[in-house]
Amino acid sequence: MCVFCFDLSRSFVDSFWFALMTLTTVGYDLNPATMLGKVTGGFCALLGVFILTLPIPIVVNSFASYYKNRLWRNEVCGFFVGFYE
């Protein structure tokens, strides 16, 4: 078994398939043979990445608003503590 052998019978679509599977870290040990299978597999890989990354901005936005509110409370509380002393 040759690990670094090149198969020159690959097409342009195959290169996109291997690039997409590499970028989404799915792997390409088993790959579909038909164009419809590659389109479906690529769509599922991209959809999985988008579903995993969708909650990140929501969590970051919630954390930023909580942190901003907490900073405002500390400033107001610090102002009144120093004001009454």
Stockholm file with secondary structure:
# STOCKHOLM 1.0

chainA/1-85         MCVFCFDLSRSFVDSFWFALMTLTTVGYDLNPATMLGKVTGGFCALLGVFILTLPIPIVVNSFASYYKNRLWRNEVCGFFVGFYE
#=GR chainA/1-85 SS CCSSCCCTTCCHHHHHHHHHHHHTTCCCSSCCSSHHHHHHHHHHHHHHHHHHHTHHHHHHHHHHHHHHHHHHHHHHHHHHHHHHC
#=GC SS_cons        CCSSCCCTTCCHHHHHHHHHHHHTTCCCSSCCSSHHHHHHHHHHHHHHHHHHHTHHHHHHHHHHHHHHHHHHHHHHHHHHHHHHC
//
